[in-house]
Amino acid sequence: MDILSSYLNDLFKYLDVPLMLVLPYVAVFTMVLVTIQRYRTAKFTYSSLSSQFLENRQHFWSVVPMHYGIIIVLLGHFVAFLTPSVITAWNRQPGRLYVLEVFALAAGIATLVGLISIVVRRLTVSKVRVVTTVSDWILLVLLLIQAGTGISIAIFVPWGSSWFAASIAPYLWSLTELRPDIASVTGLPWLVKWHFANAFLVIGLFPFTRLVHILVVPNPYLWRRPQVVRWYSDK
């Protein structure tokens, strides 16, 4: 196992520049450009194309843990990116560090469980399988990898909130300032680099999938009148 880990670390060192420097800019540029173009030419496709009406119960137990898990995980990453000093100060107390790490791991597990349930549903429910596109399957695979590597990092490369604030946050800020500096991330384990690169693959694929629906917040649902839906049948 140590030999394999050493080999992968060496391999990913050769990929530092394309994965940590080139890929982020290509992914973000693709996301912005294609998202705008898709909205201009195919606005109707800005939808989740929900298949909930096809089978509700399993859909509920798939989507709810996935959505809540992803929201918590993304929020944690975002806070650590914006205020790394706050995270560092919080983690100075071991008890608070343990709470943060366990909470993040639980959110990651909830995300993975939800994603697995979604994949099983799309494989086993024929009505759902026929409306699942190739891009949907690619996205699901990437999200499974993202959740799986995230959980693995939490277990095998612990205290991620601390080293994220110390290494990843400065690197991400250097990217946003268009002065990329990968020095702080080149020494990270291959698993972390894989997780990071996969995240940007998801970002690059984003405008080609139904994920774009998160950009369209359904504000009218907050104040519109309740709708009554009636089903008519000959029976």
C-alpha positions as a LaTeX table, in Angstrom:
\begin{tabular}{lrrr}
\hline
Residue & $x$ (\AA) & $y$ (\AA) & $z$ (\AA) \\
\hline
Met1 & 0.00 & 0.00 & 0.00 \\
Asp2 & 2.84 & 2.38 & 0.85 \\
Ile3 & 4.49 & 1.59 & $-2.50$ \\
Leu4 & 1.27 & 2.36 & $-4.38$ \\
Ser5 & 0.76 & 5.58 & $-2.45$ \\
Ser6 & 4.33 & 6.65 & $-3.16$ \\
Tyr7 & 3.90 & 5.89 & $-6.86$ \\
Leu8 & 0.67 & 7.90 & $-7.05$ \\
Asn9 & 2.25 & 10.82 & $-5.22$ \\
Asp10 & 5.09 & 10.85 & $-7.75$ \\
Leu11 & 2.64 & 10.57 & $-10.64$ \\
Phe12 & 0.51 & 13.47 & $-9.46$ \\
Lys13 & 3.62 & 15.62 & $-9.00$ \\
Tyr14 & 4.14 & 15.42 & $-12.75$ \\
Leu15 & 0.52 & 16.54 & $-13.19$ \\
Asp16 & 0.70 & 19.51 & $-10.83$ \\
Val17 & 0.78 & 22.13 & $-13.58$ \\
Pro18 & $-2.03$ & 20.75 & $-15.80$ \\
Leu19 & $-4.27$ & 19.80 & $-12.88$ \\
Met20 & $-3.63$ & 22.61 & $-10.43$ \\
Leu21 & $-2.89$ & 25.47 & $-12.82$ \\
Val22 & $-4.42$ & 24.87 & $-16.26$ \\
Leu23 & $-7.55$ & 22.85 & $-15.41$ \\
Pro24 & $-9.09$ & 25.41 & $-12.99$ \\
Tyr25 & $-9.02$ & 28.21 & $-15.56$ \\
Val26 & $-10.24$ & 25.99 & $-18.41$ \\
Ala27 & $-13.09$ & 24.64 & $-16.26$ \\
Val28 & $-14.26$ & 28.05 & $-15.03$ \\
Phe29 & $-13.97$ & 29.62 & $-18.49$ \\
Thr30 & $-16.00$ & 26.76 & $-19.99$ \\
Met31 & $-18.62$ & 26.99 & $-17.27$ \\
Val32 & $-19.14$ & 30.73 & $-17.67$ \\
Leu33 & $-19.10$ & 30.78 & $-21.47$ \\
Val34 & $-21.32$ & 27.74 & $-22.08$ \\
Thr35 & $-23.72$ & 28.64 & $-19.26$ \\
Ile36 & $-24.38$ & 32.07 & $-20.77$ \\
Gln37 & $-24.69$ & 30.64 & $-24.28$ \\
Arg38 & $-27.07$ & 27.90 & $-23.13$ \\
Tyr39 & $-29.25$ & 30.41 & $-21.31$ \\
Arg40 & $-29.44$ & 32.61 & $-24.40$ \\
Thr41 & $-30.23$ & 29.82 & $-26.85$ \\
Ala42 & $-32.03$ & 27.18 & $-24.76$ \\
Lys43 & $-33.49$ & 28.89 & $-21.70$ \\
Phe44 & $-36.13$ & 26.18 & $-21.28$ \\
Thr45 & $-33.43$ & 23.63 & $-20.45$ \\
Tyr46 & $-32.61$ & 25.54 & $-17.25$ \\
Ser47 & $-34.53$ & 22.96 & $-15.30$ \\
Ser48 & $-33.78$ & 19.96 & $-13.14$ \\
Leu49 & $-36.06$ & 17.96 & $-15.46$ \\
Ser50 & $-37.31$ & 16.29 & $-12.29$ \\
Ser51 & $-38.44$ & 12.69 & $-12.50$ \\
Gln52 & $-40.03$ & 12.87 & $-9.05$ \\
Phe53 & $-43.51$ & 12.30 & $-10.47$ \\
Leu54 & $-42.31$ & 8.96 & $-11.84$ \\
Glu55 & $-41.51$ & 7.49 & $-8.43$ \\
Asn56 & $-41.62$ & 9.66 & $-5.32$ \\
Arg57 & $-40.65$ & 7.65 & $-2.23$ \\
Gln58 & $-37.18$ & 6.45 & $-3.26$ \\
His59 & $-36.60$ & 9.79 & $-4.95$ \\
Phe60 & $-37.20$ & 11.51 & $-1.60$ \\
Trp61 & $-34.74$ & 9.32 & 0.31 \\
Ser62 & $-32.17$ & 9.83 & $-2.44$ \\
Val63 & $-32.39$ & 13.57 & $-3.00$ \\
Val64 & $-32.86$ & 14.83 & 0.56 \\
Pro65 & $-29.63$ & 13.43 & 2.09 \\
Met66 & $-27.68$ & 14.29 & $-1.06$ \\
His67 & $-28.87$ & 17.90 & $-1.16$ \\
Tyr68 & $-28.44$ & 18.58 & 2.53 \\
Gly69 & $-25.06$ & 16.85 & 2.54 \\
Ile70 & $-23.78$ & 18.78 & $-0.48$ \\
Ile71 & $-25.04$ & 22.10 & 0.88 \\
Ile72 & $-23.26$ & 21.57 & 4.21 \\
Val73 & $-20.03$ & 20.42 & 2.55 \\
Leu74 & $-19.98$ & 23.28 & 0.04 \\
Leu75 & $-20.81$ & 25.81 & 2.74 \\
Gly76 & $-17.92$ & 24.51 & 4.84 \\
His77 & $-15.50$ & 24.79 & 1.93 \\
Phe78 & $-16.78$ & 28.27 & 1.11 \\
Val79 & $-16.37$ & 29.53 & 4.66 \\
Ala80 & $-12.86$ & 28.07 & 4.88 \\
Phe81 & $-12.00$ & 29.79 & 1.60 \\
Leu82 & $-13.39$ & 33.19 & 2.60 \\
Thr83 & $-12.23$ & 33.23 & 6.23 \\
Pro84 & $-9.33$ & 30.80 & 6.73 \\
Ser85 & $-8.20$ & 32.70 & 9.82 \\
Val86 & $-11.58$ & 32.07 & 11.47 \\
Ile87 & $-11.30$ & 28.33 & 10.81 \\
Thr88 & $-7.75$ & 28.28 & 12.15 \\
Ala89 & $-8.83$ & 30.09 & 15.32 \\
Trp90 & $-11.78$ & 27.73 & 15.76 \\
Asn91 & $-9.56$ & 24.66 & 15.43 \\
Arg92 & $-7.19$ & 25.75 & 18.20 \\
Gln93 & $-9.53$ & 24.02 & 20.63 \\
Pro94 & $-9.30$ & 20.23 & 20.01 \\
Gly95 & $-12.93$ & 19.68 & 20.98 \\
Arg96 & $-14.18$ & 22.15 & 18.41 \\
Leu97 & $-11.88$ & 20.65 & 15.78 \\
Tyr98 & $-13.31$ & 17.17 & 16.44 \\
Val99 & $-16.88$ & 18.46 & 16.18 \\
Leu100 & $-16.13$ & 20.18 & 12.87 \\
Glu101 & $-14.40$ & 17.15 & 11.38 \\
Val102 & $-17.11$ & 14.69 & 12.46 \\
Phe103 & $-19.87$ & 16.98 & 11.21 \\
Ala104 & $-18.16$ & 17.36 & 7.83 \\
Leu105 & $-17.62$ & 13.60 & 7.56 \\
Ala106 & $-21.29$ & 12.94 & 8.37 \\
Ala107 & $-22.35$ & 15.40 & 5.65 \\
Gly108 & $-20.03$ & 13.68 & 3.17 \\
Ile109 & $-21.45$ & 10.26 & 4.03 \\
Ala110 & $-25.01$ & 11.57 & 3.64 \\
Thr111 & $-24.07$ & 12.93 & 0.22 \\
Leu112 & $-22.56$ & 9.61 & $-0.87$ \\
Val113 & $-25.55$ & 7.60 & 0.40 \\
Gly114 & $-27.92$ & 9.88 & $-1.50$ \\
Leu115 & $-25.87$ & 9.65 & $-4.69$ \\
Ile116 & $-25.70$ & 5.85 & $-4.52$ \\
Ser117 & $-29.46$ & 5.71 & $-4.03$ \\
Ile118 & $-29.95$ & 7.98 & $-7.04$ \\
Val119 & $-27.74$ & 5.75 & $-9.21$ \\
Val120 & $-29.57$ & 2.61 & $-8.06$ \\
Arg121 & $-32.90$ & 4.26 & $-8.79$ \\
Arg122 & $-31.85$ & 5.28 & $-12.28$ \\
Leu123 & $-30.58$ & 1.78 & $-12.97$ \\
Thr124 & $-33.58$ & $-0.12$ & $-11.63$ \\
Val125 & $-36.58$ & 2.08 & $-12.47$ \\
Ser126 & $-37.14$ & 1.78 & $-16.21$ \\
Lys127 & $-39.18$ & 4.99 & $-16.50$ \\
Val128 & $-36.33$ & 6.93 & $-14.93$ \\
Arg129 & $-33.58$ & 5.12 & $-16.82$ \\
Val130 & $-34.95$ & 6.07 & $-20.24$ \\
Val131 & $-34.88$ & 9.80 & $-19.40$ \\
Thr132 & $-31.31$ & 9.68 & $-18.08$ \\
Thr133 & $-28.84$ & 11.12 & $-20.58$ \\
Val134 & $-25.17$ & 10.33 & $-21.10$ \\
Ser135 & $-24.20$ & 13.62 & $-19.47$ \\
Asp136 & $-26.30$ & 12.63 & $-16.44$ \\
Trp137 & $-24.35$ & 9.40 & $-16.05$ \\
Ile138 & $-21.00$ & 11.16 & $-16.45$ \\
Leu139 & $-22.03$ & 13.74 & $-13.87$ \\
Leu140 & $-23.18$ & 11.07 & $-11.43$ \\
Val141 & $-19.87$ & 9.21 & $-11.78$ \\
Leu142 & $-17.91$ & 12.40 & $-11.13$ \\
Leu143 & $-20.07$ & 13.25 & $-8.12$ \\
Leu144 & $-19.60$ & 9.74 & $-6.73$ \\
Ile145 & $-15.84$ & 10.12 & $-7.14$ \\
Gln146 & $-16.00$ & 13.53 & $-5.48$ \\
Ala147 & $-17.95$ & 12.26 & $-2.49$ \\
Gly148 & $-15.84$ & 9.10 & $-2.22$ \\
Thr149 & $-12.51$ & 10.92 & $-2.34$ \\
Gly150 & $-13.81$ & 13.52 & 0.10 \\
Ile151 & $-14.75$ & 10.86 & 2.64 \\
Ser152 & $-11.42$ & 9.10 & 2.07 \\
Ile153 & $-9.56$ & 12.34 & 2.71 \\
Ala154 & $-11.50$ & 12.88 & 5.94 \\
Ile155 & $-10.47$ & 9.40 & 7.10 \\
Phe156 & $-6.91$ & 9.03 & 5.78 \\
Val157 & $-5.79$ & 12.69 & 5.60 \\
Pro158 & $-7.49$ & 14.06 & 8.73 \\
Trp159 & $-7.82$ & 17.60 & 10.05 \\
Gly160 & $-8.71$ & 18.83 & 6.57 \\
Ser161 & $-10.28$ & 22.02 & 7.84 \\
Ser162 & $-6.89$ & 23.09 & 9.20 \\
Trp163 & $-4.71$ & 22.26 & 6.22 \\
Phe164 & $-7.38$ & 23.57 & 3.84 \\
Ala165 & $-7.17$ & 26.96 & 5.54 \\
Ala166 & $-3.37$ & 26.86 & 5.53 \\
Ser167 & $-2.71$ & 25.49 & 2.02 \\
Ile168 & $-5.77$ & 25.36 & $-0.22$ \\
Ala169 & $-7.27$ & 28.76 & 0.65 \\
Pro170 & $-4.12$ & 30.77 & $-0.27$ \\
Tyr171 & $-3.82$ & 28.78 & $-3.49$ \\
Leu172 & $-7.47$ & 29.44 & $-4.43$ \\
Trp173 & $-7.07$ & 33.13 & $-3.67$ \\
Ser174 & $-4.02$ & 33.24 & $-5.95$ \\
Leu175 & $-6.17$ & 31.79 & $-8.74$ \\
Thr176 & $-8.90$ & 34.39 & $-8.28$ \\
Glu177 & $-6.31$ & 37.16 & $-8.33$ \\
Leu178 & $-4.91$ & 35.78 & $-11.63$ \\
Arg179 & $-1.54$ & 35.27 & $-9.96$ \\
Pro180 & $-1.59$ & 31.50 & $-9.61$ \\
Asp181 & 0.81 & 30.07 & $-7.07$ \\
Ile182 & 0.74 & 26.29 & $-6.69$ \\
Ala183 & 3.64 & 26.12 & $-4.24$ \\
Ser184 & 1.35 & 25.59 & $-1.25$ \\
Val185 & $-0.44$ & 22.60 & $-2.80$ \\
Thr186 & 2.32 & 20.69 & $-4.58$ \\
Gly187 & 3.20 & 18.81 & $-1.40$ \\
Leu188 & $-0.34$ & 17.64 & $-0.70$ \\
Pro189 & $-1.15$ & 13.90 & $-1.01$ \\
Trp190 & $-2.31$ & 12.55 & $-4.35$ \\
Leu191 & $-5.78$ & 11.88 & $-2.94$ \\
Val192 & $-6.29$ & 15.57 & $-2.21$ \\
Lys193 & $-5.09$ & 16.55 & $-5.69$ \\
Trp194 & $-7.42$ & 14.02 & $-7.27$ \\
His195 & $-10.34$ & 15.37 & $-5.23$ \\
Phe196 & $-9.46$ & 18.91 & $-6.25$ \\
Ala197 & $-9.04$ & 18.11 & $-9.96$ \\
Asn198 & $-12.30$ & 16.15 & $-10.00$ \\
Ala199 & $-14.10$ & 19.16 & $-8.52$ \\
Phe200 & $-13.01$ & 21.29 & $-11.46$ \\
Leu201 & $-14.09$ & 18.58 & $-13.89$ \\
Val202 & $-17.56$ & 18.85 & $-12.32$ \\
Ile203 & $-17.42$ & 22.63 & $-12.74$ \\
Gly204 & $-16.42$ & 22.28 & $-16.40$ \\
Leu205 & $-19.22$ & 19.78 & $-17.04$ \\
Phe206 & $-21.74$ & 21.89 & $-15.13$ \\
Pro207 & $-23.28$ & 23.84 & $-18.06$ \\
Phe208 & $-23.81$ & 20.66 & $-20.11$ \\
Thr209 & $-26.01$ & 19.02 & $-17.47$ \\
Arg210 & $-29.22$ & 19.61 & $-15.54$ \\
Leu211 & $-27.14$ & 21.05 & $-12.69$ \\
Val212 & $-27.67$ & 24.48 & $-14.26$ \\
His213 & $-31.09$ & 24.57 & $-12.59$ \\
Ile214 & $-29.41$ & 25.71 & $-9.35$ \\
Leu215 & $-28.80$ & 29.07 & $-11.06$ \\
Val216 & $-32.52$ & 29.65 & $-11.41$ \\
Val217 & $-33.88$ & 30.27 & $-7.93$ \\
Pro218 & $-37.68$ & 29.72 & $-7.90$ \\
Asn219 & $-38.51$ & 32.89 & $-5.95$ \\
Pro220 & $-42.18$ & 33.00 & $-7.06$ \\
Tyr221 & $-42.76$ & 29.78 & $-5.11$ \\
Leu222 & $-42.35$ & 31.81 & $-1.91$ \\
Trp223 & $-45.43$ & 33.96 & $-2.47$ \\
Arg224 & $-47.59$ & 32.37 & $-5.14$ \\
Arg225 & $-51.00$ & 30.98 & $-4.20$ \\
Pro226 & $-51.35$ & 27.25 & $-3.52$ \\
Gln227 & $-52.16$ & 25.25 & $-6.62$ \\
Val228 & $-54.70$ & 22.44 & $-6.68$ \\
Val229 & $-53.82$ & 19.56 & $-9.02$ \\
Arg230 & $-56.55$ & 17.09 & $-9.95$ \\
Trp231 & $-55.94$ & 13.76 & $-11.61$ \\
Tyr232 & $-58.70$ & 12.43 & $-13.87$ \\
Ser233 & $-59.10$ & 8.77 & $-14.66$ \\
Asp234 & $-61.67$ & 6.55 & $-16.30$ \\
Lys235 & $-61.53$ & 4.18 & $-13.34$ \\
\hline
\end{tabular}
